[in-house]
């Protein structure tokens, strides 16, 4: 039973399709030009002309990104020919007809589709002229498709012209010069016509094969099925493949086999059934497909299998052997190589590491690059922890020697965690998680060791999962609360601004500070929602504080990395400011070095746009990261926040004074504002003022409070330390 819409004239439509002989992969310049014109006219990346067969749809012309044939149940064009009118799908991911299609859910899948049916001179819808994009077009309406309709009619005329020409010259000059092999037979399979392309493709001349069985081009293992089909036809059966395009294997005269695409047609002649076949050698297409499949499951840098392939292979190994060891390792010191010597050296280093690891592994081991500087190994049919540890120690030993890359002698180390099936898990993903946990534990134990997953890690995993569930519930149950800490002009003790600090009001544990939950929240799916709430709530509090008479310049909020990775941070910030009637200068966004370094060109562009609009950007915890100074030249920054670890030691550490003084000089030279965090005593304040820092934040002026703009008086302890 068909699960796609079917035109009322489906039988007639399918009978007419073979007459157009459009099933090969030879391009038609006119049709390609029309597809290009359609795409460019509507400013989308893909234009295509597709025909719809009995069970699939295939492109006969395309422009832009390459698209392939598709089963009819996943074909947008099948709906177009059924409706016989314009079809517009503004966002396929939201359309119940298409949202579950693999062509929509795939990475860079179809999100927008619009088409006009291609209707021939007999009134039959053969296919569709469509325009496609990988992003939605919610504003697009059917009324915009007048031009596409005219182009579709032009395609139909081109189709009809092509059909008429081919019918008139079917056995004439066209068949002799065609690049598509054309063969006709009688119902017994005896060859009655064989053009020059067929001679070239299969190595037989027409003289050699005339009157002989078509089975000469069919591999021996498939001939019995072919013979059975011919016998069924002789007995009065109907041709099952007429009007279809199928991929099979052809046999050359010299004995080699190659993939072909064959389109069959059948008609009743004076002496019974007659058959025609258009055959295209698709060896090049198969080679491209093989290459694409390889790229989909391999890391392009090292050539090793990627995470997806590793997971699939591990699943297969567990199904076969039931036991396996998974070793996870990452490189200690690799990031500094990238940052100091450049990514080209880092890439070469990763290639060299992969070669060393592969050479060290025993026969049958499977090595993959999981991403970044992380690698993984699976040892099939291995449940012995001593053997797995021995393999891990061998991998560690490879890092005892320097790596010679680009004239540099580089020293790296690694940490390895491993887990065993079925001892620790029977599922591939769970086994990988446990090996990862063992790796984390190995790094916590100073690194450079091989660590086996144990029950303590299991309990920690369960606790982490439970805590993640609590974080999700905190978001659903609105358990988050903002506290505020004032930022003060230290010279005259006036209020300069305030920072919004997130707290968790837990129903049983009470008030929880970020040191407990922030690491989990940052990696949680709810982080983006919590980040938006923080920004919205802080802006609302700023408005309320000003209405109550508190003079406050701006409010500062911290951004999560996921807020920048998700497209639209610029629009989100501006919308929140507009909603509360605030200016861009009323908001300051704080980013840590870790967040900054993970951003791509798109998110950096959005940050620069926010900065140009007037939103201020602050570099939080400045000075604690080794790339802090190099980061300044690449990222939009208005303010530096000196980390409290330097402020605490100011009275007793010349080293800390030198660092803070250097940061103050750098900020002044770059025209950046400066804020010192963690100021607790008058002595620290005075030193900061002396070093050139004008704004402070810390317990000296009050602890964080749920009320914006409030300040506690200086503590006696702070005054006493003056």
C-alpha positions as CSV (number, residue, x, y, z in Angstrom):
1,X,0.0,0.0,0.0
2,X,1.4,3.4,-1.0
3,X,2.1,5.9,1.8
4,X,2.4,8.9,-0.5
5,X,-0.2,10.9,-2.3
6,X,-1.0,9.4,-5.7
7,X,-2.4,11.4,-8.7
8,X,-5.7,10.1,-10.2
9,X,-4.0,9.5,-13.5
10,X,-1.1,7.6,-12.0
11,X,-1.2,4.6,-14.4
12,X,-1.2,6.8,-17.5
13,X,1.5,9.0,-15.9
14,X,3.9,6.1,-15.3
15,X,3.3,4.8,-18.8
16,X,4.3,8.1,-20.3
17,X,7.5,8.6,-18.3
18,X,9.7,6.1,-20.2
19,X,9.0,8.0,-23.5
20,X,11.1,10.9,-22.2
21,X,14.1,8.8,-21.6
22,X,15.5,11.1,-18.9
23,X,16.9,8.4,-16.6
24,X,20.6,8.6,-17.4
25,X,23.2,10.8,-15.6
26,X,24.2,12.7,-18.8
27,X,23.5,16.4,-18.1
28,X,21.1,18.5,-20.2
29,X,22.5,22.0,-20.5
30,X,19.1,23.6,-21.1
31,X,17.5,21.9,-18.1
32,X,20.5,22.7,-16.0
33,X,20.2,26.3,-17.1
34,X,16.5,26.4,-16.1
35,X,17.3,24.9,-12.7
36,X,20.0,27.5,-12.2
37,X,17.7,30.4,-13.3
38,X,15.1,29.2,-10.8
39,X,17.5,29.1,-7.9
40,X,19.1,32.4,-8.6
41,X,15.8,34.1,-9.2
42,X,14.6,33.1,-5.7
43,X,18.1,33.5,-4.1
44,X,18.3,29.9,-2.8
45,X,21.3,27.6,-3.0
46,X,19.6,24.7,-4.8
47,X,17.4,24.4,-8.0
48,X,16.3,21.0,-9.4
49,X,14.1,19.4,-11.9
50,X,12.9,16.0,-10.8
51,X,10.8,13.2,-12.2
52,X,8.6,11.0,-10.0
53,X,8.5,7.3,-10.8
54,X,6.5,4.5,-9.3
55,X,8.6,4.2,-6.2
56,X,11.2,6.9,-6.3
57,X,12.0,10.4,-7.5
58,X,15.2,11.4,-9.3
59,X,16.7,14.7,-10.4
60,X,17.3,15.1,-14.2
61,X,18.8,18.6,-13.8
62,X,20.2,20.4,-10.8
63,X,22.1,23.5,-9.8
64,X,24.0,24.2,-6.6
65,X,24.4,21.5,-4.0
66,X,24.3,18.0,-5.3
67,X,21.1,16.0,-4.6
68,X,20.4,12.4,-5.3
69,X,17.4,10.2,-6.1
70,X,15.0,9.5,-3.2
71,X,12.4,7.0,-2.3
72,X,9.0,8.3,-3.2
73,X,7.8,8.2,0.4
74,X,10.4,10.9,1.3
75,X,9.9,12.9,-1.9
76,X,8.6,16.4,-1.7
77,X,7.9,16.3,-5.5
78,X,5.5,13.4,-5.0
79,X,3.2,15.8,-3.2
80,X,3.7,18.5,-5.9
81,X,2.5,16.2,-8.7
82,X,-0.5,15.0,-6.6
83,X,-1.7,18.5,-5.9
84,X,-1.0,19.6,-9.6
85,X,-0.3,23.1,-8.3
86,X,2.3,25.2,-6.5
87,X,3.6,23.6,-3.3
88,X,5.3,25.7,-0.6
89,X,6.9,24.3,2.5
90,X,8.3,27.3,4.4
91,X,9.9,25.1,7.2
92,X,10.0,21.4,6.5
93,X,11.0,20.7,10.1
94,X,7.6,22.0,11.2
95,X,5.6,20.3,8.5
96,X,4.1,17.0,9.7
97,X,4.3,15.6,6.1
98,X,8.1,16.0,6.0
99,X,9.6,16.7,9.4
100,X,10.6,13.1,10.0
101,X,12.2,12.6,6.6
102,X,15.9,11.8,6.7
103,X,16.3,14.4,4.0
104,X,15.0,17.0,6.6
105,X,16.6,15.6,9.8
106,X,20.1,15.2,8.2
107,X,22.8,17.7,8.9
108,X,22.3,20.6,6.4
109,X,19.0,18.9,5.4
110,X,16.1,20.5,3.5
111,X,14.3,23.2,5.5
112,X,12.6,25.2,2.7
113,X,11.0,23.7,-0.5
114,X,8.8,25.3,-3.2
115,X,7.8,23.8,-6.5
116,X,5.6,24.0,-9.5
117,X,4.5,20.8,-11.3
118,X,5.8,19.9,-14.7
119,X,2.7,19.1,-16.8
120,X,3.1,17.8,-20.3
121,X,1.0,18.5,-23.4
122,X,-1.3,15.6,-22.4
123,X,-2.0,17.2,-19.1
124,X,0.0,14.7,-17.1
125,X,2.2,15.8,-14.2
126,X,5.6,14.2,-14.8
127,X,7.6,15.8,-12.0
128,X,8.4,19.2,-10.5
129,X,10.7,22.2,-10.8
130,X,11.7,23.0,-7.3
131,X,13.8,25.4,-5.3
132,X,15.4,24.3,-2.0
133,X,17.2,25.8,0.9
134,X,18.8,24.5,4.0
135,X,17.3,27.3,6.1
136,X,13.6,28.0,6.5
137,X,11.8,30.8,4.6
138,X,8.7,31.5,6.9
139,X,7.8,34.6,4.8
140,X,7.4,32.7,1.5
141,X,3.9,32.4,0.1
142,X,2.5,30.5,-2.9
143,X,1.8,33.8,-4.7
144,X,5.5,34.3,-5.1
145,X,5.7,31.3,-7.5
146,X,4.5,32.9,-10.8
147,X,8.0,33.0,-12.3
148,X,8.6,29.4,-11.2
149,X,5.4,28.4,-12.9
150,X,6.5,30.0,-16.2
151,X,9.9,28.2,-15.9
152,X,8.1,24.9,-15.1
153,X,6.0,25.3,-18.3
154,X,9.3,25.9,-20.2
155,X,10.6,22.7,-18.8
156,X,7.5,20.8,-19.9
157,X,7.9,22.1,-23.4
158,X,11.5,21.1,-23.4
159,X,10.5,17.6,-22.1
160,X,7.8,17.3,-24.9
161,X,10.3,18.5,-27.5
162,X,12.8,16.0,-26.3
163,X,10.2,13.2,-26.3
164,X,9.0,14.0,-29.8
165,X,12.6,14.2,-31.1
166,X,13.5,10.9,-29.6
167,X,10.4,9.2,-30.8
168,X,11.1,10.4,-34.4
169,X,14.8,9.3,-34.2
170,X,14.6,6.4,-31.8
171,X,16.4,4.0,-34.1
172,X,18.1,6.6,-36.2
173,X,21.1,8.9,-35.7
174,X,20.2,9.6,-32.0
175,X,20.6,6.1,-30.9
176,X,23.8,5.6,-32.8
177,X,25.4,8.7,-31.3
178,X,23.8,8.6,-27.8
179,X,26.1,8.2,-24.8
180,X,23.4,6.1,-23.2
181,X,23.4,2.4,-24.2
182,X,20.0,1.6,-25.8
183,X,19.0,-2.1,-26.3
184,X,15.8,-3.7,-27.4
185,X,14.8,-7.3,-27.2
186,X,11.8,-9.5,-27.9
187,X,9.9,-11.4,-25.2
188,X,12.4,-14.3,-25.4
189,X,15.2,-11.9,-24.5
190,X,16.8,-12.0,-28.0
191,X,18.5,-8.7,-28.9
192,X,17.0,-6.8,-31.8
193,X,18.8,-3.5,-31.4
194,X,22.1,-2.4,-29.9
195,X,23.6,1.0,-30.4
196,X,27.2,2.2,-30.4
197,X,27.1,3.2,-26.8
198,X,26.1,-0.3,-25.9
199,X,29.0,-1.6,-28.0
200,X,31.4,0.6,-26.1
201,X,29.9,-0.1,-22.7
202,X,29.8,-3.9,-22.9
203,X,32.5,-4.7,-25.5
204,X,30.3,-6.6,-27.9
205,X,29.5,-5.4,-31.4
206,X,25.9,-5.5,-32.6
207,X,26.9,-8.1,-35.1
208,X,28.1,-10.3,-32.3
209,X,25.0,-10.1,-30.2
210,X,22.1,-9.7,-32.7
211,X,19.5,-12.4,-32.1
212,X,21.4,-13.7,-29.0
213,X,20.2,-13.7,-25.4
214,X,20.4,-10.5,-23.4
215,X,21.9,-12.6,-20.6
216,X,25.3,-12.1,-22.2
217,X,25.6,-8.9,-20.3
218,X,24.2,-10.3,-17.1
219,X,26.6,-11.8,-14.5
220,X,26.1,-15.6,-14.1
221,X,24.8,-15.4,-10.5
222,X,21.8,-13.3,-11.7
223,X,20.9,-15.1,-14.8
224,X,18.5,-17.6,-13.1
225,X,16.4,-14.6,-11.8
226,X,16.4,-13.0,-15.2
227,X,15.3,-16.3,-16.9
228,X,12.5,-16.7,-14.3
229,X,11.2,-13.2,-15.1
230,X,11.2,-13.9,-18.9
231,X,9.3,-17.2,-18.3
232,X,6.7,-15.4,-16.3
233,X,6.2,-12.8,-19.1
234,X,5.8,-15.6,-21.6
235,X,3.1,-17.1,-19.4
236,X,1.1,-13.9,-19.6
237,X,2.5,-12.0,-16.7
238,X,2.9,-8.2,-16.6
239,X,6.3,-6.5,-16.8
240,X,7.2,-5.4,-13.2
241,X,10.1,-3.1,-14.0
242,X,8.6,-1.0,-16.8
243,X,8.9,2.7,-16.0
244,X,11.4,2.1,-13.3
245,X,15.0,3.0,-12.9
246,X,17.1,0.4,-11.1
247,X,20.7,-0.1,-10.3
248,X,22.2,-3.5,-11.2
249,X,25.5,-5.1,-12.2
250,X,26.5,-5.4,-15.9
251,X,29.0,-7.8,-17.4
252,X,31.7,-6.7,-19.9
253,X,32.9,-9.0,-22.6
254,X,36.3,-9.2,-20.9
255,X,34.6,-10.5,-17.8
256,X,34.8,-7.5,-15.4
257,X,31.6,-6.3,-13.7
258,X,30.5,-2.7,-13.3
259,X,27.5,-0.9,-11.9
260,X,24.8,0.3,-14.3
261,X,21.6,2.2,-14.0
262,X,18.9,0.7,-16.3
263,X,15.5,2.1,-17.2
264,X,13.2,-0.4,-18.7
265,X,10.1,0.1,-20.9
266,X,7.8,-2.5,-22.4
267,X,5.2,-2.5,-25.1
268,X,3.0,-5.1,-26.9
269,X,4.4,-5.7,-30.4
270,X,2.9,-7.8,-33.2
271,X,4.5,-10.9,-31.9
272,X,4.2,-10.3,-28.2
273,X,6.0,-8.3,-25.6
274,X,9.0,-6.1,-26.7
275,X,11.4,-4.5,-24.3
276,X,13.7,-1.4,-24.4
277,X,16.4,-0.5,-22.0
278,X,18.4,2.7,-21.5
279,X,21.6,1.9,-19.7
280,X,24.1,4.2,-18.1
281,X,27.5,3.2,-16.7
282,X,27.4,4.7,-13.1
283,X,30.9,3.6,-12.1
284,X,31.9,7.2,-11.5
285,X,28.8,7.9,-9.4
286,X,29.5,4.8,-7.3
287,X,33.1,5.9,-6.8
288,X,31.8,9.3,-5.6
289,X,29.3,7.6,-3.3
290,X,32.0,5.4,-1.8
291,X,34.2,8.5,-1.2
292,X,31.3,10.3,0.5
293,X,30.5,7.3,2.7
294,X,34.1,7.1,3.7
295,X,34.2,10.9,4.5
296,X,31.0,10.5,6.6
297,X,32.7,8.0,9.0
298,X,36.3,9.1,8.9
299,X,38.2,12.0,10.4
300,X,39.5,14.1,7.4
301,X,42.6,15.2,9.3
302,X,44.1,11.8,10.3
303,X,42.1,9.5,8.1
304,X,41.1,7.5,11.2
305,X,37.5,6.5,11.9
306,X,35.5,9.2,13.6
307,X,33.3,9.1,16.7
308,X,30.2,7.9,14.8
309,X,32.1,5.0,13.1
310,X,33.7,4.1,16.5
311,X,30.3,3.9,18.2
312,X,28.9,1.8,15.3
313,X,31.9,-0.6,15.2
314,X,31.8,-1.0,19.0
315,X,28.1,-1.9,18.8
316,X,28.9,-4.5,16.2
317,X,31.8,-5.9,18.2
318,X,29.6,-6.2,21.3
319,X,26.9,-8.0,19.4
320,X,29.4,-10.6,18.1
321,X,31.8,-11.0,21.0
322,X,29.9,-9.7,24.0
323,X,33.2,-8.6,25.5
324,X,35.5,-5.8,24.6
325,X,37.8,-3.2,26.2
326,X,37.4,0.5,25.4
327,X,40.4,2.9,26.0
328,X,39.9,6.6,25.9
329,X,42.9,9.0,25.8
330,X,43.5,12.6,25.2
331,X,46.6,14.6,24.9
332,X,48.0,16.7,27.7
333,X,49.7,19.9,26.4
334,X,48.2,19.8,22.9
335,X,46.2,23.1,23.3
336,X,49.3,25.1,24.1
337,X,51.0,23.8,20.9
338,X,48.0,25.1,18.9
339,X,48.0,28.4,20.6
340,X,51.7,29.0,20.5
341,X,52.8,27.4,17.2
342,X,49.6,27.6,15.2
343,X,47.0,25.1,14.0
344,X,49.1,23.9,11.1
345,X,51.7,22.5,13.5
346,X,48.9,21.1,15.7
347,X,47.3,19.3,12.8
348,X,50.6,17.7,11.8
349,X,51.2,16.7,15.4
350,X,47.8,15.0,15.5
351,X,48.6,13.1,12.3
352,X,51.9,11.9,13.8
353,X,50.2,10.9,17.1
354,X,47.7,8.8,15.2
355,X,50.5,7.0,13.3
356,X,52.3,6.2,16.5
357,X,49.2,4.9,18.2
358,X,48.2,2.8,15.3
359,X,51.7,1.2,15.0
360,X,51.7,0.4,18.8
361,X,48.2,-1.3,18.9
362,X,47.9,-5.1,18.6
363,X,46.3,-6.9,15.6
364,X,42.5,-6.5,15.6
365,X,42.4,-3.3,17.7
366,X,40.3,-0.5,16.3
367,X,41.6,3.1,16.7
368,X,39.5,6.3,16.1
369,X,39.8,10.0,16.6
370,X,36.9,11.2,18.7
371,X,37.5,14.9,18.0
372,X,39.9,17.5,19.1
373,X,42.9,15.8,20.9
374,X,40.9,12.8,22.0
375,X,41.4,9.3,20.7
376,X,39.7,5.9,21.4
377,X,40.6,2.3,21.1
378,X,38.5,-0.8,21.2
379,X,40.0,-4.3,21.8
380,X,37.5,-6.9,20.6
381,X,36.8,-9.9,22.7
382,X,38.9,-8.6,25.6
383,X,37.5,-8.9,29.1
384,X,40.9,-9.0,30.8
385,X,41.8,-5.8,32.6
386,X,45.5,-6.8,32.9
387,X,45.8,-7.1,29.1
388,X,43.9,-3.9,28.5
389,X,46.1,-2.1,31.0
390,X,49.2,-3.5,29.2
391,X,48.0,-2.1,25.9
392,X,47.4,1.2,27.6
393,X,50.9,1.2,29.0
394,X,52.2,0.6,25.5
395,X,50.4,3.6,24.2
396,X,51.7,5.7,27.1
397,X,55.3,4.6,26.2
398,X,54.9,6.2,22.8
399,X,54.8,9.6,24.5
400,X,58.2,9.1,26.1
401,X,59.8,10.2,22.8
402,X,59.5,13.8,21.5
403,X,57.5,14.4,18.4
404,X,59.4,16.2,15.6
405,X,57.0,18.5,13.7
406,X,57.9,21.4,11.5
407,X,61.4,21.8,13.0
408,X,60.1,21.7,16.5
409,X,60.8,19.0,19.1
410,X,57.5,18.7,21.0
411,X,56.9,16.8,24.2
412,X,53.3,15.6,25.0
413,X,51.9,13.3,27.6
414,X,48.6,11.5,27.7
415,X,46.1,10.0,30.2
416,X,44.1,6.9,29.5
417,X,40.9,5.6,31.0
418,X,39.4,2.2,30.1
419,X,36.3,0.1,30.8
420,X,35.4,-3.5,30.0
421,X,32.3,-5.2,28.6
422,X,30.3,-6.9,30.0
423,X,31.9,-6.1,33.4
424,X,31.1,-2.4,33.4
425,X,28.4,-2.1,30.6
426,X,26.9,-4.1,27.8
427,X,25.8,-1.1,25.7
428,X,28.3,0.7,23.5
429,X,27.4,4.2,24.6
430,X,27.4,3.3,28.3
431,X,30.8,1.6,27.9
432,X,32.2,4.8,26.2
433,X,30.8,6.9,29.0
434,X,32.5,4.8,31.7
435,X,35.8,4.8,29.8
436,X,35.5,8.6,29.6
437,X,34.9,8.8,33.4
438,X,38.0,6.7,34.0
439,X,39.9,9.1,31.7
440,X,38.7,12.1,33.8
441,X,39.8,10.3,36.9
442,X,43.2,9.6,35.4
443,X,43.7,13.3,34.7
444,X,42.6,14.2,38.2
445,X,45.3,11.9,39.5
446,X,47.9,14.1,37.8
447,X,47.7,12.4,34.4
448,X,50.2,10.2,32.6
449,X,48.6,7.0,34.0
450,X,46.2,4.3,32.8
451,X,43.0,4.2,35.0
452,X,40.3,1.4,35.1
453,X,36.7,2.3,35.7
454,X,35.5,1.2,39.1
455,X,32.4,1.3,41.2
456,X,33.3,4.6,42.8
457,X,33.2,6.2,39.4
458,X,29.9,4.4,38.8
459,X,28.4,6.0,41.9
460,X,29.8,9.3,40.8
461,X,28.1,8.9,37.4
462,X,24.8,8.1,39.1
463,X,25.2,11.1,41.3
464,X,26.0,13.3,38.3
465,X,22.9,12.1,36.5
466,X,20.8,12.7,39.5
467,X,22.2,16.2,39.9
468,X,21.6,16.9,36.2
469,X,18.0,15.9,36.7
470,X,17.8,18.3,39.7
471,X,19.2,21.1,37.5
472,X,16.5,20.5,35.0
473,X,13.9,20.5,37.7
474,X,15.3,23.8,39.1
475,X,14.6,25.4,35.7
476,X,11.1,23.9,35.4
477,X,10.3,24.8,39.0
478,X,11.8,28.3,38.8
479,X,14.2,27.7,41.6
480,X,16.8,30.1,40.2
481,X,17.3,33.5,41.8
482,X,19.5,36.4,41.1
483,X,21.7,38.1,43.7
484,X,23.5,41.4,42.9
485,X,26.9,42.7,43.9
486,X,27.7,46.4,43.5
487,X,30.6,47.7,41.5
488,X,32.0,50.9,43.1
489,X,34.1,53.8,42.0
490,X,36.9,53.3,44.6
491,X,38.1,57.0,44.6
492,X,34.8,58.5,45.8
493,X,32.9,55.3,46.9
494,X,30.0,56.0,44.4
495,X,28.0,53.3,42.7
496,X,29.2,52.4,39.2
497,X,27.1,49.4,38.4
498,X,26.3,45.9,39.6
499,X,26.8,42.3,38.5
500,X,23.9,39.8,38.5
501,X,25.0,36.5,40.2
502,X,23.0,33.3,39.8
503,X,21.9,31.4,42.9
504,X,19.9,28.2,43.3
505,X,17.2,28.1,46.0
506,X,17.0,24.4,46.4
507,X,13.8,23.1,48.1
508,X,15.8,20.9,50.6
509,X,19.4,22.1,50.5
510,X,18.6,25.8,50.7
511,X,20.7,28.4,48.9
512,X,23.4,26.9,46.6
513,X,26.2,28.9,45.1
514,X,27.6,28.6,41.6
515,X,30.7,26.7,42.8
516,X,28.4,23.7,43.3
517,X,26.2,23.7,40.2
518,X,27.8,25.9,37.6
519,X,30.0,23.2,35.9
520,X,26.9,21.0,35.5
521,X,24.6,23.8,34.4
522,X,27.1,25.0,31.7
523,X,27.0,21.6,30.0
524,X,23.2,21.1,30.4
525,X,20.6,21.4,27.7
526,X,18.8,24.0,29.9
527,X,21.8,26.4,30.0
528,X,20.5,28.5,27.1
529,X,17.1,28.9,28.7
530,X,18.6,29.8,32.1
531,X,21.0,32.3,30.4
532,X,18.0,34.1,28.7
533,X,16.1,34.2,32.0
534,X,19.1,35.7,33.8
535,X,19.4,38.4,31.2
536,X,15.7,39.2,31.2
537,X,15.4,39.2,35.0
538,X,18.5,41.4,35.5
539,X,17.1,43.9,33.0
540,X,13.7,43.9,34.8
541,X,15.5,44.5,38.1
542,X,17.5,47.4,36.7
543,X,14.3,49.1,35.6
544,X,12.7,48.5,39.0
545,X,15.8,49.9,40.8
546,X,15.8,53.0,38.7
547,X,12.1,53.6,39.3
548,X,12.8,53.4,43.1
549,X,15.4,56.1,42.8
550,X,18.6,54.1,42.7
551,X,21.1,55.6,40.4
552,X,22.8,52.7,38.6
553,X,24.7,53.0,35.4
554,X,24.4,49.4,34.0
555,X,23.8,45.8,34.9
556,X,26.3,43.1,34.1
557,X,25.4,39.4,33.4
558,X,27.5,36.4,32.6
559,X,27.0,34.5,29.3
560,X,27.1,30.7,28.9
561,X,29.0,29.3,26.0
562,X,25.9,27.7,24.6
563,X,24.3,31.1,24.3
564,X,27.0,32.1,21.8
565,X,27.1,28.8,20.0
566,X,23.4,29.1,19.3
567,X,22.7,31.5,16.4
568,X,20.8,34.6,17.3
569,X,22.4,36.0,20.5
570,X,22.5,39.5,19.0
571,X,18.8,39.4,18.2
572,X,18.0,37.9,21.6
573,X,19.9,40.6,23.6
574,X,18.4,43.5,21.6
575,X,14.8,42.0,22.0
576,X,15.2,41.8,25.8
577,X,16.5,45.4,26.0
578,X,13.7,46.7,23.8
579,X,11.1,44.8,25.9
580,X,12.3,46.6,29.0
581,X,12.8,49.9,27.4
582,X,16.6,49.9,28.0
583,X,19.5,51.2,26.0
584,X,22.3,48.9,24.8
585,X,24.7,50.8,27.1
586,X,22.6,49.7,30.1
587,X,23.8,46.1,29.7
588,X,27.2,44.6,30.1
589,X,27.9,41.0,29.0
590,X,30.7,39.1,30.8
591,X,32.6,36.3,29.1
592,X,35.4,34.1,30.5
593,X,38.4,33.2,28.4
594,X,37.1,29.6,28.1
595,X,33.9,30.9,26.5
596,X,35.7,33.3,24.2
597,X,38.1,30.7,22.8
598,X,35.3,28.3,21.9
599,X,33.6,30.7,19.6
600,X,33.5,30.6,15.8
601,X,33.4,33.4,13.2
602,X,29.6,33.7,13.3
603,X,29.3,34.2,17.1
604,X,32.2,36.6,17.1
605,X,30.5,38.6,14.4
606,X,27.3,38.8,16.6
607,X,29.4,40.0,19.5
608,X,31.0,42.7,17.5
609,X,27.5,43.8,16.3
610,X,26.3,44.0,19.9
611,X,29.4,46.0,20.8
612,X,28.8,48.4,17.9
613,X,25.2,48.8,19.0
614,X,26.4,49.9,22.5
615,X,26.4,46.8,24.6
616,X,29.6,46.6,26.6
617,X,31.6,43.4,26.7
618,X,33.8,42.4,29.7
619,X,36.6,39.9,29.9
620,X,36.0,38.1,33.2
621,X,38.7,36.5,35.4
622,X,41.4,38.2,33.3
623,X,44.9,37.0,33.8
624,X,44.1,33.5,34.9
625,X,44.4,31.9,31.4
626,X,47.6,31.5,29.5
627,X,46.0,32.9,26.3
628,X,44.4,36.0,27.9
629,X,46.7,38.5,26.4
630,X,46.7,37.0,22.9
631,X,42.9,36.9,23.1
632,X,42.6,40.6,23.4
633,X,43.6,41.3,19.8
634,X,41.0,38.9,18.3
635,X,37.9,39.5,20.5
636,X,35.7,42.6,21.0
637,X,36.3,43.7,24.6
638,X,35.4,47.0,26.5
639,X,36.4,46.0,30.0
640,X,38.9,43.8,31.9
641,X,38.0,42.2,35.3
642,X,41.0,41.4,37.3
643,X,40.6,38.0,39.0
644,X,40.3,38.0,42.7
645,X,43.3,35.6,43.1
646,X,45.6,38.5,42.3
647,X,43.7,41.0,44.5
648,X,43.9,38.8,47.6
649,X,47.7,38.8,47.6
650,X,48.3,42.4,46.8
651,X,49.4,43.5,50.3
652,X,52.0,40.8,50.6
653,X,53.0,39.8,47.1
654,X,55.2,41.9,44.8
655,X,54.4,39.4,42.1
656,X,50.7,40.1,42.3
657,X,51.3,43.8,42.4
658,X,53.4,43.6,39.2
659,X,50.7,41.5,37.4
660,X,47.9,43.9,38.4
661,X,50.0,46.9,37.5
662,X,50.8,45.4,34.1
663,X,47.1,44.7,33.5
664,X,46.2,48.3,34.5
665,X,48.9,49.6,32.1
666,X,47.6,47.4,29.3
667,X,44.0,48.4,29.9
668,X,44.9,52.1,29.8
669,X,47.0,51.7,26.7
670,X,44.1,49.8,24.9
671,X,41.5,52.2,26.2
672,X,39.7,49.5,28.2
673,X,37.9,50.0,31.6
674,X,39.2,48.0,34.5
675,X,37.4,46.4,37.5
676,X,39.0,44.5,40.3
677,X,37.1,41.5,41.8
678,X,37.3,40.2,45.3
679,X,38.2,43.5,47.1
680,X,37.8,42.8,50.8
681,X,40.0,45.4,52.6
682,X,40.9,49.0,52.5
683,X,44.5,48.1,52.1
684,X,43.7,46.2,48.9
685,X,41.5,49.1,47.7
686,X,44.3,51.7,48.2
687,X,46.8,49.6,46.4
688,X,44.5,49.1,43.5
689,X,43.9,52.9,43.2
690,X,47.6,53.5,43.3
691,X,48.1,50.9,40.5
692,X,45.6,52.6,38.3
693,X,42.4,50.6,38.9
694,X,39.3,52.8,39.4
695,X,36.4,50.3,40.0
696,X,36.2,47.6,42.6
697,X,33.8,44.8,43.5
698,X,33.9,42.7,46.6
699,X,32.9,42.2,50.2
700,X,34.4,45.5,51.2
701,X,31.2,47.1,49.9
702,X,28.8,44.3,50.7
703,X,28.0,40.7,50.0
704,X,25.8,39.7,47.1
705,X,22.1,40.6,47.8
706,X,18.8,39.7,46.2
707,X,18.1,43.5,46.2
708,X,19.7,45.5,43.4
709,X,21.6,48.6,44.5
710,X,21.9,47.7,48.2
711,X,25.3,48.0,49.9
712,X,26.4,46.8,53.4
713,X,28.6,49.2,55.4
714,X,32.3,48.3,55.5
715,X,33.0,45.6,58.1
716,X,35.1,46.4,61.1
717,X,37.5,43.8,60.0
718,X,38.0,45.6,56.7
719,X,38.5,48.9,58.4
720,X,40.8,47.4,60.9
721,X,43.1,46.1,58.1
722,X,43.6,49.6,56.7
